[in-house]
Amino acid sequence: MTLFDLGGPELKGRKDTGDSPNSSIVMPLAARMRPRNFTEYVGQQHLIGEGRVLRKSIESDQLPSLILWGPPGSGKTTLAHVIANVSRSYFAPMSAVTAGVADLRRVVEEARIRRKSTGQRTILFIDEIHRFNKSQQDAILPYVENGEVTFIGATTENPSFEVISALLSRSRVFTLNALTDEEIRLIIERALKDKERGLASLNGSLADDALDNLVVMSNGDARIALNALELAAQATQPAGDGVRKIDLAAIEDSLQKRALLYDKAGDQHYDLISALHKTLRGSDPDAALYWLGRMLEAGEDPLYIVRRLIRFASEDVGMADPQALVVAVAAQQAVHFIGMPEGNLALAQAVVYLATAPKSNSLYAAYGRVQKDVETTRNDPVPLHLRNAPTNLMKNLGYGKGYKYAHDYEGHFVEQQNLPDAIKAKRFYFPSEQGYEKTILARLKAWWGARMEKKE
């Protein structure tokens, strides 16, 4: 017996299109509850609120081609449906996962015939547009250009990287935000009360703690919330009074594990590693641990993370605490040796060490100066006194002549020229007064004296 057998004839057997009560295909709750107009649509008020440009263009039937960019479950496909309903356009959906250029041409030909026979405009909606390759995206251009269809693309990936520039220039990009907890709560409550498309006929009652848990664990994704609610309702048997009392255990069981918003090849991958790097630089161990956890729990490759930690140890801590590099490399060895999830504590230890270490980018800046000089100045030969002289010919040519062996002098230091003549007084490394670099600075001043007063 299915959920809809229990729910009465009004919910049985709705088709994909929702227009046939006799079909054996059952639409999931998330599809049945899809808003049909702006009144039902929840969220994205920065786009479709009263007086907004997109709302005005839709209602005035002056809709440009669009690309809707936002996280899963934020309402991209739903908004495209609403736009088609409000503008009374024919809605022709395609998925870039399964469709190809031949499907695109067929839809456009049907749009031409429809426009000629009825005057109705066609909205060509392509979900996951980022999955079309360049040639497939190129195939869309002429139809968008001549207005045979109004194109709406939906993507979870940054269009700047995943959509060709020609298509971007012919479309307006609108960014959708993840739904807030309040918006998710409203969607859940509507589904529970809706008699026509929701779960009201099941006489379900959601406990307060179960509702709170479902809202938080949905992570701003309406589809996750409604799918979990439907499954929990289906699994909950009516009590003696006929009420299905959906408790916290049922919601937790239906959710199993929170679906973390993360894409190891997309924006989330780069945004979170950037957040980790910047909070380490900002000496905030709590925030750094949080971003580390977000990445690890979502399944990020720990070796990718530790490579960035090793880079950070030299770039942002450097000689202020030389031990930072040792700790970062040790974390890599620990992860490689014991694997995950045991290795997560080694990474956490490295993150806390790096966040609380004194910071200096002097080493990073010094190597940048070296790179610039190597690229822009003459690559003069090594001074003769610094060259090794393993043969008599080399000795006769003056190799090694005049070299001062540091250990023969007091303090194991002797001043001598170590750079080519053209840049003999050049300085690249300017140590800060942070951590261990303060000690380094004092040593250099004692050794080189006036030379250390020279600025960049």
C-alpha positions in Angstrom: 0.0 0.0 0.0 1.5 3.4 -1.0 1.2 6.8 0.6 -1.4 7.8 -2.0 -3.5 4.6 -1.6 -3.8 5.8 2.0 -4.5 9.4 1.0 -7.8 9.0 -0.9 -8.7 9.1 -4.6 -7.9 12.8 -5.0 -4.2 12.1 -4.8 -3.9 8.8 -6.6 -2.0 8.4 -9.8 -1.0 11.9 -10.9 1.1 12.0 -14.1 4.2 14.0 -14.7 2.0 16.7 -16.1 -0.4 16.5 -13.3 -3.4 16.4 -15.7 -4.6 12.8 -15.6 -6.1 11.2 -12.5 -6.0 7.8 -14.1 -2.3 7.4 -14.6 -0.4 4.9 -12.5 2.6 7.3 -12.3 2.8 9.1 -9.0 4.4 12.5 -8.8 6.6 13.1 -5.7 5.4 15.7 -3.2 8.1 18.2 -4.3 6.7 18.1 -7.9 3.1 18.2 -6.8 3.7 21.3 -4.6 5.5 23.2 -7.3 4.2 26.8 -7.2 2.1 27.8 -10.2 2.3 31.6 -9.7 4.1 34.3 -7.8 1.7 34.1 -4.9 2.7 30.5 -4.2 6.4 31.0 -4.9 8.5 31.2 -1.8 11.8 33.0 -1.6 14.0 35.0 -4.1 12.1 38.2 -3.4 15.2 40.1 -4.5 14.3 38.9 -8.0 10.5 38.5 -8.2 9.3 40.8 -5.4 6.8 43.5 -6.3 8.5 46.2 -8.4 11.6 44.2 -9.2 12.9 44.3 -12.8 12.5 40.6 -13.5 9.0 40.6 -12.1 8.0 43.6 -14.2 9.5 42.1 -17.4 7.6 38.8 -16.9 4.3 40.5 -16.2 4.7 42.9 -19.1 5.6 39.9 -21.4 9.0 41.5 -22.2 11.0 38.6 -20.9 14.7 38.4 -22.1 16.6 35.1 -22.3 17.8 34.2 -18.8 20.3 32.1 -16.9 19.2 31.2 -13.4 22.1 30.4 -11.2 21.7 29.0 -7.7 22.1 26.1 -5.3 20.0 22.9 -5.6 16.5 23.3 -4.3 16.4 27.1 -4.5 13.6 27.2 -7.0 15.3 27.6 -10.5 13.1 25.1 -12.3 10.0 26.3 -10.4 10.7 29.9 -11.3 10.9 28.9 -15.0 7.5 27.1 -14.7 6.0 30.2 -13.0 7.4 32.5 -15.8 5.8 30.2 -18.4 2.4 30.2 -16.6 2.4 34.0 -16.0 3.4 34.8 -19.6 1.1 32.1 -21.0 4.1 30.7 -22.9 4.5 27.1 -24.0 7.0 25.5 -21.6 9.5 23.2 -23.4 11.8 21.6 -20.8 15.1 19.8 -21.7 17.8 18.4 -19.5 21.4 18.9 -20.7 22.2 15.6 -19.0 20.2 13.6 -21.6 19.4 15.9 -24.5 21.5 16.8 -27.5 21.5 19.1 -30.5 18.9 17.0 -32.4 16.5 17.4 -29.5 17.1 21.1 -29.5 16.4 21.4 -33.2 13.2 19.4 -32.8 11.9 21.7 -30.0 12.8 24.8 -32.0 10.9 23.5 -35.1 7.9 22.7 -33.0 8.2 26.3 -31.6 8.1 27.7 -35.1 5.0 25.8 -36.0 3.3 26.7 -32.8 4.1 30.4 -33.2 2.8 30.4 -36.8 -0.4 28.5 -36.0 -1.4 29.9 -32.6 0.9 32.9 -32.0 2.0 31.3 -28.7 5.6 31.9 -27.7 7.8 29.0 -26.5 10.1 29.1 -23.5 13.0 26.7 -24.0 14.1 25.6 -20.6 17.4 23.8 -20.3 18.2 22.4 -16.9 21.9 21.8 -16.0 23.0 24.0 -18.9 26.6 23.7 -17.7 26.6 20.1 -18.8 26.2 21.1 -22.5 29.6 21.3 -24.1 30.8 24.3 -26.1 29.4 23.1 -29.5 26.0 22.2 -27.9 25.8 25.7 -26.3 26.8 27.2 -29.6 23.8 25.5 -31.2 21.5 27.5 -29.0 22.8 30.9 -30.1 21.0 31.4 -33.4 17.6 30.5 -31.9 18.1 33.0 -29.0 19.4 35.6 -31.5 16.4 35.5 -33.8 13.9 35.2 -31.0 12.3 31.9 -32.2 12.4 30.8 -28.5 12.9 32.5 -25.2 15.8 30.7 -23.6 16.0 30.0 -19.8 18.9 28.0 -18.5 19.4 26.7 -15.0 22.7 25.9 -13.4 24.2 25.2 -10.0 27.7 26.1 -11.4 29.2 29.6 -11.9 28.1 30.7 -15.4 31.2 32.7 -15.8 33.2 29.5 -16.1 30.6 27.0 -17.4 28.6 29.0 -20.0 30.2 30.3 -23.2 30.6 34.0 -23.4 28.5 34.3 -26.5 25.5 32.8 -24.8 26.2 34.9 -21.6 26.2 38.1 -23.7 22.7 37.2 -25.1 21.2 36.4 -21.7 20.7 38.0 -18.3 22.1 36.1 -15.4 20.0 36.1 -12.2 21.4 34.6 -9.0 19.1 32.6 -6.7 20.0 32.2 -3.0 19.6 29.1 -0.8 16.2 29.3 0.9 16.2 30.6 4.5 15.1 28.4 7.4 11.9 30.5 7.6 11.1 29.9 3.9 11.7 26.1 4.2 9.4 26.1 7.3 6.7 27.8 5.3 7.0 25.3 2.4 6.8 22.4 4.8 3.7 23.8 6.6 2.0 24.4 3.3 2.6 20.9 2.2 1.1 19.5 5.4 -2.0 21.7 5.0 -2.6 21.4 1.3 -5.6 19.1 0.5 -5.3 19.1 -3.3 -1.5 18.5 -3.8 -0.1 18.1 -0.3 -0.4 15.7 2.6 -3.5 17.1 4.3 -5.5 14.1 3.4 -3.1 11.9 5.4 -4.0 13.9 8.5 -0.3 14.3 9.4 1.0 16.2 12.4 4.6 17.2 12.6 6.2 17.5 16.1 7.9 20.8 16.8 11.3 19.2 17.3 10.9 17.2 14.1 9.9 20.3 12.2 13.0 22.2 13.5 15.3 19.3 12.6 13.8 19.0 9.1 14.2 22.7 8.5 17.9 22.8 9.6 18.9 19.5 8.0 17.4 20.5 4.6 20.2 23.1 4.3 18.1 25.5 2.3 16.9 22.9 -0.2 13.2 22.7 -0.5 13.3 19.4 -2.5 15.2 17.7 0.3 12.7 18.9 2.9 9.6 17.8 1.0 11.1 14.4 0.0 12.0 13.7 3.6 8.6 14.8 4.8 6.8 12.6 2.4 8.9 9.6 3.3 8.4 10.2 7.0 4.6 10.6 6.5 4.5 7.4 4.5 6.3 5.5 7.2 4.2 6.8 10.1 1.1 4.8 10.9 -2.1 6.6 12.1 -2.7 6.7 15.8 -6.1 5.7 17.4 -7.5 9.2 16.6 -6.4 8.8 12.9 -3.6 11.4 13.2 -0.2 10.5 11.8 2.1 11.9 14.4 5.4 12.4 12.6 8.1 12.5 15.3 11.8 13.4 15.4 12.9 9.8 14.9 10.8 9.5 11.7 12.4 12.6 10.3 15.9 11.6 11.2 15.3 8.2 9.7 14.0 9.7 6.5 16.9 12.1 6.2 19.6 9.5 7.2 22.5 12.0 6.8 22.5 15.6 6.0 23.1 16.3 2.4 26.0 18.8 2.4 26.1 21.4 -0.3 29.4 20.7 -2.0 30.8 20.1 -5.4 34.5 19.0 -5.5 34.9 20.5 -9.0 32.7 23.6 -8.6 32.4 26.9 -6.8 31.9 25.2 -3.4 35.3 23.6 -3.7 37.1 26.8 -4.4 34.9 29.0 -2.0 35.5 26.7 1.0 39.3 26.3 0.5 39.5 30.1 0.1 37.6 30.5 3.3 39.9 28.1 5.1 43.0 29.9 3.8 41.8 33.3 4.7 40.6 32.4 8.2 44.0 30.7 8.8 45.6 34.0 7.7 43.2 35.8 10.0 44.4 33.8 13.0 40.9 32.4 13.8 41.2 28.7 14.8 37.5 28.3 15.3 36.5 29.5 11.9 39.4 27.5 10.3 38.3 24.3 12.0 34.7 24.9 10.8 35.7 25.3 7.2 38.0 22.3 7.4 35.1 20.3 8.8 32.8 21.5 6.1 35.2 20.2 3.4 36.1 16.9 5.1 32.5 15.9 6.0 31.4 16.6 2.4 34.0 14.2 1.1 36.8 16.5 -0.1 40.1 14.8 -0.7 42.2 15.3 2.5 45.4 15.4 0.5 44.1 18.4 -1.5 43.5 20.2 1.8 46.9 19.4 3.2 48.6 20.5 0.1 47.0 23.9 0.7 48.1 23.8 4.3 51.7 23.2 3.3 51.6 26.1 0.9 50.1 28.3 3.6 52.8 27.3 6.1 55.4 28.9 3.8 53.3 31.7 2.2 51.7 33.1 5.3 53.7 31.9 8.3 57.1 31.4 6.7 60.1 32.2 8.9 58.0 33.7 11.6 57.6 30.1 12.7 59.7 27.6 10.7 58.0 24.8 12.6 54.8 25.5 10.8 56.0 23.8 7.6 57.2 20.8 9.7 53.7 20.4 11.3 51.9 20.7 7.9 54.1 18.1 6.3 53.7 15.9 9.3 49.9 16.2 8.8 50.3 15.0 5.2 52.3 12.0 6.4 49.7 11.2 9.0 46.9 11.3 6.6 48.8 9.2 4.1 49.8 6.7 6.8 46.5 6.2 8.8 44.0 7.3 6.2 40.5 8.8 6.9 38.6 9.4 9.1 41.4 8.9 11.6 43.5 11.5 9.8 41.0 14.3 10.3 42.5 15.0 13.7 46.0 15.4 12.3 44.5 17.9 9.8 42.7 19.7 12.7 45.9 19.9 14.7 47.8 21.4 11.7 45.0 23.9 11.1 45.0 25.1 14.7 48.8 25.3 14.7 48.8 27.4 11.5 45.9 29.6 12.7 47.7 30.4 16.0 51.2 30.8 14.6 52.7 34.2 14.1 52.2 35.4 10.5 54.7 36.8 8.0 54.6 36.9 4.2 58.2 38.1 4.0 59.4 34.9 2.5 56.6 34.9 0.0 57.3 38.5 -1.0 61.1 37.8 -1.2 60.6 35.0 -3.7 58.3 37.3 -5.7 61.1 39.8 -5.9 63.5 37.1 -7.0 61.2 35.9 -9.7 60.8 39.5 -11.0 64.6 40.1 -11.1 65.2 36.7 -12.8 62.7 37.6 -15.5 63.6 41.2 -16.1 67.4 41.5 -15.5 70.5 40.0 -17.1 71.3 36.5 -15.9 74.9 37.4 -15.1 77.4 34.6 -14.5 78.2 33.4 -11.0 81.1 35.4 -9.5 84.4 33.5 -9.8 85.1 33.3 -6.1 81.8 31.4 -5.6 82.5 28.8 -8.2 83.7 25.4 -7.4 87.1 24.4 -8.9 87.4 20.6 -9.1 90.0 20.7 -12.0 93.3 22.5 -12.5 91.9 24.3 -15.6 89.2 25.8 -13.5 91.7 26.8 -10.8 93.9 28.5 -13.5 90.8 30.4 -14.7 90.3 31.8 -11.2 87.4 29.6 -10.1 87.2 29.8 -6.3 90.0 32.4 -6.0 89.4 34.7 -3.1 86.6 32.8 -1.5 86.4 33.3 2.2 85.5 30.1 4.2 83.0 31.3 6.8 84.1 28.8 9.5 87.6 30.3 9.5 86.3 33.5 10.9 85.0 34.6 14.3 81.3 33.8 14.7 81.5 31.7 11.6 80.7 34.7 9.5 82.6 36.9 7.1 81.3 39.6 4.8 81.8 39.0 1.1 80.0 39.6 -2.2 77.6 36.8 -3.1 75.6 38.3 -6.0 76.7 39.3 -9.5 78.2 42.8 -9.8 75.1 44.3 -11.4 73.0 43.5 -8.4 75.6 43.1 -5.7 73.8 45.3 -3.2 70.3 44.1 -3.9 68.0 42.9 -1.1 65.1 40.5 -1.6 64.3 39.3 1.9 63.0 41.8 4.4 62.1 39.9 7.6 59.3 41.1 9.8 59.5 41.4 13.6 56.9 38.6 14.0 57.8 35.4 15.9 61.1 33.8 15.0 61.7 36.3 12.2 62.5 38.9 14.9 65.5 36.7 15.8 66.5 36.3 12.2 66.3 40.1 11.7 68.6 40.7 14.7 71.2 38.2 13.3 71.2 39.8 9.9 71.7 43.2 11.4 74.6 41.9 13.4 76.2 40.3 10.4 75.5 42.8 7.6 75.2 46.0 9.5 74.5 49.0 7.1 73.3 46.7 4.3 70.2 45.8 6.4 69.2 49.5 6.4 68.7 49.4 2.6 65.0 49.4 1.6 63.5 47.7 -1.4 
